[in-house]
Amino acid sequence: MPTPSLPSRRTFLGTAATLAAATLLPRHAFAAAAKPNSVFNGVRIGAITYSYRSMFTSAEETLGGILQCGLSEIELMGGPIQQFAGISVAPAGAKKKAAPVPPAEKPTDATRAAQLAKCRALRKLYNDAGVTIHLHKIPFGTTDEEIDFNFEVAKALGCVGITTERSDAMAKKLAPFATKHKVWVAFHNHAGNLPAMDKPDPILELSPYLGFNLDIGHYVAGTKGLSPIPVLEKYHDRILSLHLKDRTADGGNVPWGQGQTPIKEVLQLMRKERWKFPADIELEYKIPEGSTAVAEVTKCVQFCRAALA
């Protein structure tokens, strides 16, 4: 598989300058730009905005980076959403710490309504620029009210689901809420909590709205080099999205094409089977000196485009 060529220094500096300008533009300017399209031969390519953690914190800055990479859909991390909408969430089991917007008291109905209105405004900002938020990742709170609100946020943003780390206990707790709201919960796997292959996965029996956010790099590392393709073939109708990254069997994150994760083969299987769930780039390898998260995500986009040509 050919490795995408590195951008020249001139190209890279031009990209960085354009990005810097884009993040300073007023919100209406995003809508005036050409709309991105990252559907390659029927395969939806996006990114989890965790990939931009070294560069951006706000929703507007993040959108500027997404557009620079030519992406038309994303899984949006909680930070930009919470900052934009003034939402504070204490995740279950977390120690008390400073939140982006600490509330003085329990949010009132009026506060929640205003926050949801801001989420709808955030959705419009992204949609007008040509970017769909297919999933969000705000931590679930501890109370039923907080959990309910997280699903309302998903609907306000136009998401089909919410991603969270895999936990069988959380699956049992969230199942009735997902069913009530008809919004999916997509459980993300790490190397030590992979979808069951020797039997039906038990969390899927709890609700028709529970599924997987399958991280194929973690799967390779967790199985010491096994291909994730059998997992896709078994659970494709319960997969909400993939996380694309390249890892070695011993667990290292490496630039794409240098590890053992069959990213190209997975993408080509998605094209062959016409599966409609998105494949989201997750930048986890070390960014080379002189490069940026935007430049590296762009390389990953080019890798996907070439694999699906």
Stockholm file with secondary structure:
# STOCKHOLM 1.0

chainA/1-309         MPTPSLPSRRTFLGTAATLAAATLLPRHAFAAAAKPNSVFNGVRIGAITYSYRSMFTSAEETLGGILQCGLSEIELMGGPIQQFAGISVAPAGAKKKAAPVPPAEKPTDATRAAQLAKCRALRKLYNDAGVTIHLHKIPFGTTDEEIDFNFEVAKALGCVGITTERSDAMAKKLAPFATKHKVWVAFHNHAGNLPAMDKPDPILELSPYLGFNLDIGHYVAGTKGLSPIPVLEKYHDRILSLHLKDRTADGGNVPWGQGQTPIKEVLQLMRKERWKFPADIELEYKIPEGSTAVAEVTKCVQFCRAALA
#=GR chainA/1-309 SS CCCCCCCCHHHHHHHHHHHHHHTTSCHHHHHHSCCCCCEETTEEEEEEGGGGTTTCCSHHHHHHHHHHTTCSEEEEEHHHHHHHHTCCCCCTTCCCCCCSSCCSSSCCHHHHHHHHHHHHHHHHHHHHTTCEEEEEECCCCSSHHHHHHHHHHHHHHTCSEEEEECCHHHHHHHHHHHHHHTCEEEEECCTTSCCCSSSCCGGGGSCTTEEEEEEHHHHHHHTTSCCSHHHHHHHGGGEEEEEECEECTTSCEECTTSSSCCHHHHHHHHHHHTCCSCEEECCCSCCCTTCCHHHHHHHHHHHHHHHTC
#=GC SS_cons         CCCCCCCCHHHHHHHHHHHHHHTTSCHHHHHHSCCCCCEETTEEEEEEGGGGTTTCCSHHHHHHHHHHTTCSEEEEEHHHHHHHHTCCCCCTTCCCCCCSSCCSSSCCHHHHHHHHHHHHHHHHHHHHTTCEEEEEECCCCSSHHHHHHHHHHHHHHTCSEEEEECCHHHHHHHHHHHHHHTCEEEEECCTTSCCCSSSCCGGGGSCTTEEEEEEHHHHHHHTTSCCSHHHHHHHGGGEEEEEECEECTTSCEECTTSSSCCHHHHHHHHHHHTCCSCEEECCCSCCCTTCCHHHHHHHHHHHHHHHTC
//
